[in-house]
Amino acid sequence: MNLKTLAKKASNLPNLEFNWAGIEQWHPEVFSREITDLPSAIEYIQKLKERVAAQSFILKDLADAYMKLKDIMLEAEIE
């Protein structure tokens, strides 16, 4: 495999951008600080739900990127 082909395959890998921080990230201290009544609990749960959905897509992209990278490594000829 030449360098141009390798670069093209690498450019097709997903761009994984993920912010690990945020008030919706589960932690007992954050939960205690953010939840003061039922409406705040509902809002917090909604944010957690959205975060879990986003993380699911990110994990899928990460698995796809891993498989593509694995294929690239297996196809590459070391000269």
C-alpha positions in Angstrom: 0.0 0.0 0.0 1.4 3.4 -0.9 1.4 6.4 1.3 -1.3 8.2 -0.7 -3.7 5.2 -0.3 -3.0 5.0 3.4 -3.6 8.7 3.8 -6.9 8.4 1.9 -8.0 5.5 4.1 -7.0 7.4 7.3 -8.9 10.5 6.2 -12.1 8.4 6.0 -11.9 7.6 9.7 -14.6 9.3 11.8 -13.7 12.5 13.6 -14.4 11.7 17.2 -15.0 14.7 19.4 -16.3 14.1 22.8 -16.6 16.4 25.8 -16.4 14.2 29.0 -17.4 17.0 31.3 -20.8 18.5 31.9 -23.5 18.8 34.5 -25.3 15.9 32.9 -22.4 13.6 33.5 -23.4 11.3 36.4 -21.7 11.9 39.7 -23.3 11.8 43.2 -22.0 15.3 44.1 -23.3 16.8 40.8 -26.6 15.0 41.3 -27.0 16.4 44.9 -26.1 19.9 43.7 -28.4 19.9 40.7 -31.5 18.2 42.0 -33.5 20.4 44.3 -37.0 19.6 43.3 -39.1 17.4 40.9 -38.7 19.8 37.8 -34.9 19.9 38.3 -34.9 16.1 38.6 -36.8 15.7 35.4 -34.5 18.2 33.6 -31.4 16.3 34.9 -32.8 12.9 33.8 -33.5 14.4 30.3 -29.9 15.6 30.1 -28.6 12.2 31.1 -30.9 10.5 28.5 -29.5 12.8 25.8 -26.0 12.2 27.0 -26.4 8.4 26.9 -27.8 8.6 23.4 -24.9 10.8 22.2 -22.4 8.4 23.9 -24.1 5.4 22.0 -23.4 7.1 18.7 -19.9 8.0 19.7 -19.2 4.4 20.7 -20.5 3.2 17.4 -18.2 5.6 15.6 -15.3 4.5 17.7 -16.0 0.9 16.9 -16.2 1.7 13.2 -13.0 3.7 13.4 -11.2 0.8 15.1 -12.3 -1.7 12.5 -11.3 0.6 9.7 -7.9 1.2 11.3 -7.5 -2.5 11.9 -8.2 -3.2 8.2 -5.7 -0.5 7.1 -3.0 -2.1 9.3 -3.8 -5.6 8.0 -3.7 -4.3 4.4 -0.5 -2.3 4.8 2.6 -3.8 3.3 5.8 -3.1 5.2 8.6 -2.6 2.9 
